[in-house]
Amino acid sequence: MATRQHVLAVAAQMFEERGFDSTTVRDIAQAAGVSVGTVMAVGDKSALLVEVFDARIGQVHGNRAAKAPVAAGGDAVGALLDIFAPFVEMFAANPTLAQDYAAALVSGKHRAGVFHDLAATLRREISQALQQTGLAPEVADQTAIAVHLAYLGTLFMSAGTGDPNDPKPGEDFVAVLQHLTIGRPNRDPHS
């Protein structure tokens, strides 16, 4: 396990410093002081990148757990933007690497936590924030699914533009949040 973590840490550093395209598995092996086979046992280059980003996303979730909850009856769009701000900052810190991550995800070759375990955590956080702003639990849970899918779409749209300064995906995401949270019934549809 220690070797795996070491390989991932070296890969993360090299991806940040040299970029994904300029880093080879051989480079990672050499810098980590292990064989190419050892690196490949952890994963191919794209799998390493996905795992590196999943770890970062997991850290953001962990840091969010310590954040104060949204005040009841508060602004739903603002509460949701607060949830996503650290993720947006993380991806904006290295937009080229974020594009490489999105490309690795689109390939469908690698299981990503952003679609599984981390997705469940994020949806739960979204639902809790929405409930604190007055939405009934069932409505909040359904809206959380739509918000999460809009978030993923925004990530892929941002990666696909090739322009890290293009505000359109972020503006679209805010518009979706407004649509999903403003004018929605604040009651349980089964009551």
Salt bridges, closest charged atoms under 4 A:
GLU16 OE2 - ARG56 NH1 2.78
ASP27 OD2 - ARG18 NH2 3.09
ASP44 OD1 - HIS110 NE2 3.55
GLU51 OE1 - ARG4 NH2 2.71
ASP82 OD2 - LYS67 NZ 3.92
GLU125 OE2 - HIS61 ND1 3.26
GLU125 OE1 - ARG64 NE 3.10
GLU138 OE2 - HIS190 NE2 2.78
ASP172 OD1 - LYS168 NZ 2.67
